Amino acid sequence: MNPFFFGPSERPLFGVYTHGKSGGGPEGAVLLCYPTGSEYMRAHRAFRQLNTLLNRVGLSVLRFDYSHTGDSAGHSEDASVATWLDDFDWAIEELKDNARVESVSVAGLRMGATLATRACVDRSDVEHLLLWDPIVSGGAYLDEVVGRPRPDGVVGVEGFPMTPSLREEIEHLDLTAAELTPKGMMSSILVAEDRPDYRQLADAWLGNGWEGSFRVVPSEGNWAQADPFGDALIPQQIIQSIVDELRVPTAR
Amino acid sequence: MRERAITFGPANLVGIITQPDPGVARPDTPVMIILNSGILHRAGASRTYVQIARALADDGITTLRFDFSGVGDSEVRKDSIPIEERFIQETVEAMDYMQTVTGQRRFMVGGLCSGGDGAFWAGLRDERVVGVWQIDAFCYPTLGYRLRRYGPKLLDPRAWLHSIKVRLVKSDSNEEKDEESFVKPEYRRVFPPREEVGAGLGQLLDRGVDLYFLFTGGLEEYAYETQHEETFPRLRLDDRAELRYIGDCDHTVTNRQHQRILVDDLRAWSGRVAGAEAAELSA
């Protein structure tokens, strides 16, 4: 395991890189993209487990904290979607360098899935994009966490500041937008619950010529339901399914 | 301010060192070590530990925040040391490491909940500790606590009914056992006997260790400002002990105003610890 800082010197990003165990199987690399806010804290343990299982099947992994989150540089109050999207460029290049590969897979949970789609859909070096319980609509997400009417000023969401500018950016996130339909890469949507918004996303993409897969893998736990004692969620079934999806040998 | 990621000790624990800029660095100041609370990784609940480390760097203080084995990014330890002993041992390993890289032999140690517990025990074990801070430390009921917690309920028939129902509900002891790769670290907090904690606090104060306590309304066992001092009267009399109670603060300090109070308190307290240490060294 190699914990390190990388990226731009003015706002270093924290990441953990682990090399896949070589066993003669296909080699590859996966960028794991955390959710944000309190969901990041709850998901950290699950990401470590997913990281371990991906390594076991020979895949190298980089998981990293976006700017202004976790151990990466920046105040939480200055977080922005634009900066987070920019972080993906740094992280993907860093992973390619470390794993010595030309292309990578990208898997994200909740906001991580939404950001990953925005950041990677037009990249030619992403071979598999995997969305895990994605936030389909930024507006619907905000309805859950800050409510309507939207409050003025900075509000705390489970201990993390939601500034008006961040709120504005999240408000405009909409995965069903036609230009976000992944093409020219493998793509999967894995969800723990069969919800209308997930179906709406799959239908929108299918209507736009999407050739990826949509799968419901019933798993326990609700990422959005913060636990006052910071309990971790480890939905085993869906984690194993993600490993199975990403281990599929692909031409490199 | 500069941060670097490290691994250290026999268990390759993962941590982040936050160092002040050379212009503000105070090399003679004790180093701060921040300990995990429960299974929350080293960034701390609501990223509070990151805020503390960076604020202290602005004051010239170096900080290490790290993950105990099996928590956050640190691997599970191969040996079978009991968890409470592991907290102490790994805190000592953190001090050993920071002593090697900074040359500093004095430390402030603290954390939220079980992190604060670890700081307390490590402070008793290792005399390099000159300051201990705890959020929602071990505490014990007093007469004032019982009156506040149970007084209103004694007169409420619904509370009696609820109490009876709770006792009749069978606890679920058949939790599914995770397979090895999905094991979550577990820490069930056990409050030691009051006398043991009282003796420990006495030892720390006798040694000149500075103490800071924040108690929150999120801790069921704590109900009012002076409860800790009434339990341990030595604390009230000793000017090396500081305590704040925020009744409307939750256990993990999620309110941003409360986070600011905590960070400001720790900055002020650390400054005083550093000043006291400097005075003792020059005396």
Chai-1 contact restraints between the chains, C-beta under 6 A:
chainA,res_idxA,chainB,res_idxB,connection_type,confidence,min_distance_angstrom,max_distance_angstrom,comment,restraint_id
A,P3,B,A5,contact,1.0,0.0,6.0,A-B,restraint_1
A,P3,B,V14,contact,1.0,0.0,6.0,A-B,restraint_2
A,P3,B,D73,contact,1.0,0.0,6.0,A-B,restraint_3
A,F4,B,A5,contact,1.0,0.0,6.0,A-B,restraint_4
A,V16,B,D73,contact,1.0,0.0,6.0,A-B,restraint_5
A,H44,B,H41,contact,1.0,0.0,6.0,A-B,restraint_6
A,Q49,B,F182,contact,1.0,0.0,6.0,A-B,restraint_7
A,G70,B,A43,contact,1.0,0.0,6.0,A-B,restraint_8
A,D71,B,I16,contact,1.0,0.0,6.0,A-B,restraint_9
A,D71,B,A43,contact,1.0,0.0,6.0,A-B,restraint_10
A,S76,B,R47,contact,1.0,0.0,6.0,A-B,restraint_11
A,G156,B,R256,contact,1.0,0.0,6.0,A-B,restraint_12
A,E158,B,T254,contact,1.0,0.0,6.0,A-B,restraint_13
A,G159,B,S46,contact,1.0,0.0,6.0,A-B,restraint_14
A,G159,B,T254,contact,1.0,0.0,6.0,A-B,restraint_15
A,G230,B,L40,contact,1.0,0.0,6.0,A-B,restraint_16
A,G230,B,A45,contact,1.0,0.0,6.0,A-B,restraint_17
A,A232,B,I39,contact,1.0,0.0,6.0,A-B,restraint_18
A,A232,B,K184,contact,1.0,0.0,6.0,A-B,restraint_19
A,I234,B,F182,contact,1.0,0.0,6.0,A-B,restraint_20
A,Q236,B,F182,contact,1.0,0.0,6.0,A-B,restraint_21
